[in-house]
Structure formats: structure tokens, C-alpha cells
Amino acid sequence: MTALGASIVFFFQGAIHPKLNHAFLGFASGVMMAASVWSLLLPSIAQSQEQGFVAWLPPAAGFAFGGVFLYAVDKTLPWFHADYKGRKAGTKLLVLAVTVHNIPEGMAVALAFVLAGQHPQDPVYLASAIGLAIGIGIQNFPEGAAISLPVRQSGQSVGRSFLTGCLSGIVEPLAGIAVFLAASSALVLMPWLLAFAAGAMVYVVADELIPQAQPDESSNVGTIGVMAGFLIMMVLDVALG
């Protein structure tokens, strides 16, 4: 989806229509918020109970640490909130900011599929993992375009701009593979890692995606997208469960 979004550079050099971009970001925000609860936090609670922990401790600690980690990244790298049109940061910093932003998303998808693999008899885990991957993929589409278009406008070739947009998402599968291997070899870490990914995702959604989906009061398309994404993800998770 990142590559598909980056391919926009082949067709036009303007920006994605604001309302369409707000709808994309809002819908993905709602999906990711719901997935953080049903695909990550609730399984973290269940795993904690199965392993004999106090049911709330690993989820609460992991969630808090995930949020603190993203907060620390935010404060350490002040350009993390770079405007996607490049007005507040150079193109290189913009690419790096989006790349850092993608790490917890790759972690969350990997952990969701690890859970699905651990519960092959229960289709709800696989459905939740697929839903989470789709939601993050939707959110990655405008991100790919948000990288390739400014790079093109900075004077780079179309091919280089497209490649840069694609590479900004490469950390997602890499982070996913790393977390998959860690979770598969150390099951005791699962409740903590699930909650960490949830905390990191909720921080990103609340701090970046929702404000970008609803930048002013002139349109509520972003809010509608958030509600629709959350509702659809919740219904799928509960219905398939």
C-alpha cells in the first residue's frame, strides 16, 4: 500500500485532494483504534491470565511503555511531526520521520499474526490480524504519496521519488520480522509486546492521524472516517468471535 500510494507520483504532481486524504486517515485511525483494543489489548489480557500474571499488569505496563516510547521519540526528534507537504521540514527529515512512524505498525501486524498462529482453531484471531493489516495498509497509502510527491517537487526524478516513497515503508516488514522472531522464541513476552504495540499505535493515532484527519472545523469527513473505521473493525471482530 505504501508503494501504491507512492505510485501517485507517476500520474500527477499535485497533492491528494484534502477531503480524500482526511477520509483515508480518519478511516485508518478508527480501524487502528479498534484493532488496538480487540487485536492487541484484549489478547494481551488473556495471555497475561494464561501465564499467571496479574491480568491488568502486563497490558497496562506495556501500553504505557509504548506511549512513553513514542513520546520520547517525538521529543528527541522534533521534526517527527513534519508537515506532510514539507513546509516544516526538509525532504530528508520528512522521509525519516515517516519511516520512524512505521515501526510500531509493523510490530502490531506481526504480533497479531503470531497470535493467529498460536490459535489456529479460533478464526477470530486471523480475522483480527487481517483487519489490522488492512487498516494499517489503508493508512500507508496516503503516506506513500506524502513522501513521493514532495520528493518529486524538490527536483528529483519520478523514478527516484517513487523509490523513496516505497523505501519509507521498508521498516514495517523489518520490524514485523524482528518482533515475530522475538515473540515466537519467547512467548512470555507476548502480553507485554502486544500492549506495547497497542500503546505505540494509540499514541500515533491520537497525536498524528486524527489531528491530520480533522485539521479544522470546516469539514467532518475525518471524524466520520474515524467512526466508520472503528465501527467496521469492532463489528468484524465481535461477529467473527
CORCORNOR-V964363 format. One line per field, one symbol per residue. psi: psi as a letter, one per 40 degrees, with the letter a starting at -180 (. if undefined). A space follows every 50 residues. Layout:
psi=???
//
This chain:
psi=ddddddeddedieaiihdddddddddddddddddddddeddddddddddd eeihdeddddddddddddddddddddgeedfhheeedeiidddddddddd dedddddddddddddddegeeheddddddddddddddddddddddedddd ddeeeiidddddddddddedddddddddddddddegddeddddddddddd dddddddddddddgeieeieddddddddddddddddddde.
//
